[in-house]
Structures are given as C-alpha cells and as structure tokens.
C-alpha cells in the first residue's frame, strides 16, 4: 500500500496522483474538465477540489471502494464575471459533459461566492483574488486541496501541504468556517473513516 506519511511534498504529490488515478470517476472528471477548459476562456482557472480528493484517499487507506461516501464532486473556478448567467452557463456546460458519470457536482465561481453566501448562510465571506486563495479557506487542511490535469501532469494546489491528509488528521484552518458545523462534519467523517483524528489547535 502506498504510504505518504512524513514524506517530502514532492513524494506526497506523486503518491496522491497514484491514488487518484485508481479512482476512474475522478480521472474521467479531470479529463473532461481539461477539454472543457480548452474550449471555454471563462473556465481556465479551476480545480477539482475538497471532499472528493481527501475522501478518495480516506477510502484507499480504509480499503473501501474509492468513491464510497462521496456526496458530490466540488469544481471550483475563478471568473471576474460574477453574473448569475455566466456561472449558470458554466454549470450547465460542465454538467452536460459529465452527465454519463451519474454523480452530483457542486460547481461554483469563487469570485461570486461572497455575493450570495451571507444571505444563504448568515456568514460574511471575504472576497478572494484567485481560486488558489479560495481553496486555502476551505475549512480544514485536508479539505484545502485542489487538482487538475495539464496533459499527463497532475497540477496540485495544497496551501497547507499534504501531511495531514496522509496522517488522516482533521485540522481546522479557516476562520470563515463555523465551529459547530465543522464538528458535525468531523463526526460524520469519523463514522465513515474511523482512522481519522481531529486535531484541536485552539
């Protein structure tokens, strides 16, 4: 079994790539997104991110089917056009490309999120300057991970590294994440993947 614990970041990225390549749905999504990006100038700054990435790794180390417990697949991108119509066009275009996979997607323009987030959740969301900054705020270190394909190369953004992912440690990093929501999420995760440990640095 591939072991990424306490390895260098370059070694960990290689191991992450090997694990993700075992997940055929994720690879199909990544290839479809790469092709869609080549055809759509509004969708060039993007990643497949968050839960589907870390949960594939959790499933791998728990000897579970690699897509087990994955509720949806988060596709995040950055576009200066924050209109509903522009985002809706991207959502419909990508969903059409991926409809044969029979899975759910959460597709969001991260530049647009602060516009509707407070009204929906009652929480102020700071504006971000790029999609990488948005990923850095996605709750926990293991959630702040995004990947995309460029040819045969897997591009990985992981602002807090990958060691917590391979050590299966859940560590809250975002001040925009409500702690009670985070605790409920941790409880659910631990029910699905008992090896996970919650680290409270506060």
Secondary structure as GFF3:
##gff-version 3
##sequence-region A 1 202
A	DSSP	alpha_helix	9	21	.	.	.	ID=ss1
A	DSSP	alpha_helix	24	39	.	.	.	ID=ss2
A	DSSP	beta_strand	46	49	.	.	.	ID=ss3
A	DSSP	alpha_helix	51	61	.	.	.	ID=ss4
A	DSSP	beta_strand	73	77	.	.	.	ID=ss5
A	DSSP	alpha_helix	84	98	.	.	.	ID=ss6
A	DSSP	three_ten_helix	99	101	.	.	.	ID=ss7
A	DSSP	beta_strand	105	109	.	.	.	ID=ss8
A	DSSP	alpha_helix	113	121	.	.	.	ID=ss9
A	DSSP	alpha_helix	131	135	.	.	.	ID=ss10
A	DSSP	beta_strand	146	150	.	.	.	ID=ss11
A	DSSP	beta_strand	153	157	.	.	.	ID=ss12
A	DSSP	alpha_helix	163	167	.	.	.	ID=ss13
A	DSSP	beta_strand	169	171	.	.	.	ID=ss14
A	DSSP	alpha_helix	179	192	.	.	.	ID=ss15
A	DSSP	beta_strand	197	199	.	.	.	ID=ss16
###
